[in-house]
Amino acid sequence: MIQSLHPVILILVITNIVITFKGFKDLIFFDNYKFNIFHLKHKEWIRLISSGFLHVDGSHLFLICLLCISLVIQFYIQLVL
């Protein structure tokens, strides 16, 4: 399964997990990179991208992973049928 994933997808998934767990352990890191409209108004554009890699808790990360897995399964089912 992992061999069939495009390397960019694999890198994004691993990056997402690493940054999420860094945010879980380091609240200052989380606060510096979470989505916050006030900071966006002050041109901290990095938050638009970095917030996509941060998750509030493990259940949120699990649900995102479940969504990704379901999309992959759906893609493979469409290839077979």
C-alpha positions as CSV (number, residue, x, y, z in Angstrom):
1,M,0.0,0.0,0.0
2,I,2.7,2.5,1.0
3,Q,4.7,1.6,-2.2
4,S,1.8,2.8,-4.4
5,L,1.5,6.2,-2.7
6,H,3.1,9.1,-4.5
7,P,6.2,10.3,-2.6
8,V,4.8,13.8,-2.2
9,I,1.7,12.4,-0.5
10,L,3.8,10.3,1.8
11,I,5.9,13.3,2.7
12,L,2.8,15.4,3.4
13,V,1.3,12.7,5.6
14,I,4.6,12.2,7.6
15,T,5.0,16.0,7.9
16,N,1.5,16.4,9.1
17,I,1.9,13.7,11.8
18,V,5.3,15.1,13.0
19,I,4.1,18.7,13.2
20,T,0.9,17.6,14.9
21,F,2.7,15.7,17.6
22,K,5.2,18.7,18.0
23,G,2.1,20.9,18.6
24,F,0.7,18.4,21.1
25,K,3.9,18.5,23.2
26,D,4.8,22.2,22.8
27,L,2.0,24.7,23.4
28,I,4.1,27.7,22.5
29,F,4.8,26.1,19.1
30,F,1.1,25.4,18.7
31,D,0.2,29.0,19.6
32,N,2.8,30.4,17.2
33,Y,1.4,28.5,14.2
34,K,-2.3,28.0,14.8
35,F,-4.9,29.8,12.7
36,N,-5.7,33.1,14.1
37,I,-7.5,35.8,12.1
38,F,-5.9,38.6,14.2
39,H,-2.4,37.5,13.2
40,L,-3.4,37.1,9.6
41,K,-4.6,40.7,9.5
42,H,-1.1,41.6,10.6
43,K,0.4,39.6,7.7
44,E,1.5,36.5,9.4
45,W,0.8,34.5,6.3
46,I,2.6,31.4,7.5
47,R,-0.4,30.6,9.6
48,L,-2.5,29.8,6.6
49,I,-0.3,26.9,5.7
50,S,1.0,25.8,9.2
51,S,-2.5,25.7,10.7
52,G,-3.3,22.9,8.2
53,F,-0.7,20.7,9.8
54,L,-1.8,21.3,13.4
55,H,-4.6,19.4,15.0
56,V,-6.4,20.1,18.3
57,D,-6.2,16.6,19.7
58,G,-5.7,13.0,18.8
59,S,-9.3,12.4,17.9
60,H,-9.2,15.2,15.4
61,L,-6.1,13.7,13.8
62,F,-7.7,10.3,13.8
63,L,-10.8,11.6,12.0
64,I,-8.6,13.3,9.3
65,C,-6.7,10.0,8.8
66,L,-10.0,8.1,8.6
67,L,-11.2,10.5,5.9
68,C,-7.9,10.1,3.9
69,I,-8.1,6.3,4.2
70,S,-11.7,6.3,3.0
71,L,-10.7,8.5,0.0
72,V,-7.9,6.1,-0.9
73,I,-10.2,3.1,-0.6
74,Q,-12.8,4.9,-2.8
75,F,-10.2,5.6,-5.4
76,Y,-9.1,1.9,-5.5
77,I,-12.6,0.7,-5.7
78,Q,-13.3,2.9,-8.7
79,L,-10.1,1.5,-10.4
80,V,-11.3,-2.0,-9.9
81,L,-14.9,-1.5,-11.0
